[in-house]
Amino acid sequence: MLTALIVDDEPIARQVLREQLEAMRDIEVVGEAADGGQALLEMARLRPEVVFLDLQMPVMGGFEVVRNLEGARLPVVVIITAFDQHAIQAFEAGAIDYLLKPVGEARLQKAVERARALLGNPSEAADNLARIAAVADTALPAASRKVVGRSGSHYVLLDADEVLAFQAERELVWIVTARQRLLATHSLRAICKHLPGPEFQRVHRNAVVNLNHVRKISALSSQRWMITLSNSLELTVSKRQAHGIRRILRW
């Protein structure tokens, strides 16, 4: 039995897709989600094998969901979209399967069969998800990308300029804002690969700061520096990253 999660902000669209899937053999719809944040929570809770993911959703769209997936056991993602020429061209260029709304039954059946085949081939399933993530990185304008943090059972979406720093503490990574700290959904290394702008500078192996929020730089020695952020947080700059601070001082 193939377990499935439906993610779409339109209740009618979820209902229609659920009815179509429930009419098929060997597939069980284990849950639904109305937005991207809820989708991430439901995926972590239900562990569905396949996720039917709408792209166009408020607050956190399907691309943002894909960019924030992580874990050892990831689902097969089937993209569903209305006519979005830019996204479709990117999917076709990357050989990524997608469903166009309204979803036809025959086309849906093929997508289910393909998802089942991918589940039997973990390496191909991982490659498929990587291709979708690559499309997400190119299809989303940098200005529209969000930093996703977790506060209890809620996901919080931040604009990049709201983030003062990222701090790693052992296996945890904290997103530091002016008012709070949120748990990041990725490792610091992964975050550095997807930072939305050049204003973020690594100052230590455990810290990345937003240069727009640096308010003071103090020399501790010839190769040691202390930076103070706009919320008065002080961070020591490692010798290895001192060149980055010298670059700031040349501004």
C-alpha positions as a printed Julia matrix, in Angstrom:
251×3 Matrix{Float64}:
   0.0    0.0     0.0
   1.47   3.33   -1.12
   0.91   6.09    1.45
   0.3    9.61    0.17
   0.05  13.17    1.47
  -1.85  15.87   -0.47
  -0.6   19.46   -0.18
  -2.75  22.21   -1.69
  -4.2   25.43   -0.27
  -7.5   24.89   -2.12
  -9.89  22.55   -0.22
 -11.76  21.61   -3.39
  -8.53  20.71   -5.16
  -7.52  18.49   -2.22
 -10.92  16.81   -2.2
 -10.88  16.09   -5.95
  -7.35  14.68   -5.8
  -8.19  12.58   -2.74
 -11.2   11.07   -4.51
  -9.1   10.33   -7.59
  -6.4    8.62   -5.52
  -8.83   6.67   -3.35
 -10.39   5.26   -6.52
  -7.05   3.61   -7.3
  -5.8    0.34   -5.89
  -2.97   0.08   -3.4
  -2.76   3.75   -2.46
  -3.85   5.31    0.83
  -4.15   9.04    1.47
  -2.85   9.38    5.03
  -3.18  13.14    5.34
  -3.61  16.59    3.83
  -1.92  19.96    4.3
  -3.12  23.42    3.31
   0.24  25.2     3.23
   3.95  24.54    3.12
   4.6   24.85    6.83
   1.87  22.36    7.65
   3.21  20.09    4.9
   6.65  19.91    6.53
   5.09  19.05    9.88
   2.82  16.39    8.38
   5.69  14.83    6.44
   7.71  14.56    9.64
   4.73  13.09   11.51
   3.19  10.78    8.92
   6.23   9.77    6.85
   4.26   9.42    3.58
   5.94   7.64    0.71
   4.69  10.08   -1.9
   3.68  13.75   -1.59
   1.46  15.46   -4.16
   2.72  19.02   -3.83
   1.06  22.13   -5.23
   3.5   24.9    -6.17
   1.28  27.95   -5.82
   0.44  28.39   -2.13
   0.5   31.5     0.07
   3.25  32.07    2.67
   5.29  28.97    1.77
   4.89  27.51   -1.72
   5.88  24.11   -3.01
   9.36  25.22   -4.04
  10.08  26.41   -0.49
   8.9   23.05    0.86
  11.3   21.19   -1.44
  14.19  23.46   -0.46
  13.56  22.66    3.22
  13.22  18.89    2.98
  15.83  16.94    4.88
  16.26  13.59    6.58
  17.32  10.07    5.77
  13.88   8.97    4.54
  12.49  11.46    2.06
   9.27  10.96    0.1
   8.84  10.92   -3.66
   7.52  14.36   -4.59
   4.98  14.74   -7.37
   4.69  18.39   -8.4
   1.25  19.81   -9.2
   0.95  23.21  -10.81
  -1.39  25.46  -12.7
  -0.02  26.78  -15.98
   3.27  28.36  -14.99
   5.36  28.55  -18.13
   8.61  29.37  -16.36
   8.3   26.44  -13.96
   7.19  24.05  -16.68
  10.14  24.95  -18.89
  12.47  24.33  -15.95
  10.83  20.97  -15.24
  11.09  19.88  -18.84
  14.73  20.97  -19.06
  15.5   18.93  -15.94
  13.46  15.9   -17.02
  11.16  16.29  -14.01
   7.67  14.84  -14.02
   4.82  17.14  -13.05
   1.02  17.25  -13.12
  -0.82  20.16  -14.67
  -4.09  21.32  -13.11
  -6.77  20.14  -13.59
  -5.22  16.7   -13.14
  -6.54  14.01  -15.48
  -7.08  10.5   -14.16
  -4.89   8.8   -16.76
  -2.04  11.24  -16.15
  -2.41  10.8   -12.39
  -2.23   7.02  -12.76
   1.06   7.35  -14.64
   2.43   9.62  -11.92
   1.5    7.08   -9.23
   3.17   4.27  -11.19
   6.3    6.38  -11.61
   6.33   7.22   -7.89
   6.07   3.54   -7.05
   8.98   2.77   -9.36
  11.09   5.52   -7.77
  10.43   4.08   -4.32
  11.98   0.85   -5.54
  15.09   2.71   -6.64
  16.33   4.96   -3.79
  19.22   6.44   -5.75
  16.94   7.49   -8.62
  14.42   8.88   -6.13
  17.17  10.97   -4.52
  18.29  12.21   -7.95
  14.73  13.19   -8.81
  14.37  15.2    -5.61
  17.73  16.86   -6.25
  16.55  17.91   -9.72
  13.39  19.43   -8.25
  15.48  21.28   -5.65
  17.73  22.6    -8.43
  14.68  23.91  -10.28
  13.5   25.51   -7.04
  16.78  27.39   -6.72
  16.56  28.72  -10.29
  12.81  29.32  -10.48
  12.57  31.31   -7.25
  13.92  34.87   -7.46
  16.45  35.46   -4.68
  14.33  38.24   -3.24
  11.36  35.89   -2.78
  13.25  33.14   -0.96
  12.57  32.78    2.71
  14.63  31.59    5.64
  12.64  28.93    7.47
  12.93  28.51   11.22
  11.06  26.36   13.7
   9.45  27.48   16.94
   7.86  24.53   18.72
   5.37  22.98   16.31
   5.29  26.04   14.05
   7.42  27.02   11.05
   8.3   30.7    10.81
   9.24  32.29    7.48
  11.71  35.16    7.61
  13.01  37.6     5.06
  16.79  37.44    4.82
  17.23  40.95    6.21
  15.45  39.87    9.41
  18.22  37.36   10.16
  21.13  38.71   12.19
  23.13  35.5    12.34
  23.15  31.72   12.19
  24.81  29.97   15.13
  25.63  26.28   15.41
  25.64  24.55   18.79
  26.65  20.93   18.3
  23.9   19.37   16.18
  21.56  22.37   16.48
  21.61  25.53   14.36
  19.93  28.68   15.65
  18.56  31.52   13.54
  19.14  34.75   15.45
  16.74  37.63   14.88
  16.33  40.92   16.75
  13.68  39.43   19.04
  14.11  35.66   19.13
  16.07  32.55   18.26
  14.55  29.9    16.02
  15.76  26.42   15.21
  16.97  26.1    11.62
  15.77  23.23    9.47
  19.22  22.58    7.95
  22.82  22.2     8.98
  25.02  25.29    8.84
  26.87  23.86    5.86
  23.61  23.41    3.94
  22.46  26.89    4.92
  25.67  28.42    3.55
  24.98  26.82    0.16
  21.58  28.5    -0.09
  22.08  31.86    1.56
  19.92  34.37   -0.33
  22.49  37.14   -0.68
  26.15  38.2    -0.47
  25.57  40.08    2.77
  26.09  36.92    4.82
  29.68  36.33    5.95
  31.07  33.32    7.77
  33.03  34.57   10.79
  33.63  31.24   12.51
  33.06  27.6    11.68
  30.03  27.84   13.97
  28.7   31.25   12.95
  27.5   33.21    9.93
  26.49  36.87   10.31
  24.47  39.34    8.3
  26.88  42.19    7.54
  23.97  44.63    7.45
  23.54  44.08   11.18
  27.18  44.48   12.21
  27.44  47.57   14.42
  30.95  47.36   15.87
  34.22  45.56   15.1
  36.84  45.43   17.84
  40.4   44.17   17.48
  41.32  41.63   20.17
  44.76  41.04   18.65
  46.43  41.29   15.26
  44.38  38.33   14.02
  41.49  38.19   16.46
  38.35  40.29   16.2
  35.1   40.73   18.02
  31.99  41.84   16.17
  28.87  43.26   17.79
  25.5   42.92   16.05
  22.54  45.26   16.2
  20.98  43.22   19.04
  24.24  43.57   21.06
  25.21  39.94   20.42
  29.01  39.59   20.4
  30.76  36.99   18.28
  34.45  36.18   18.06
  35.94  35.97   14.57
  38.26  33.02   13.98
  41.75  33.57   12.6
  40.74  31.63    9.52
  37.91  34.09    8.77
  39.8   37.27    9.71
  40.29  38.18    6.05
  36.52  38.63    5.76
  36.52  41.18    8.54
  39.43  43.05    6.95
  37.36  43.21    3.77
  34.53  44.81    5.74
  36.93  47.43    7.14
  37.92  48.45    3.62
  34.36  49.55    2.82
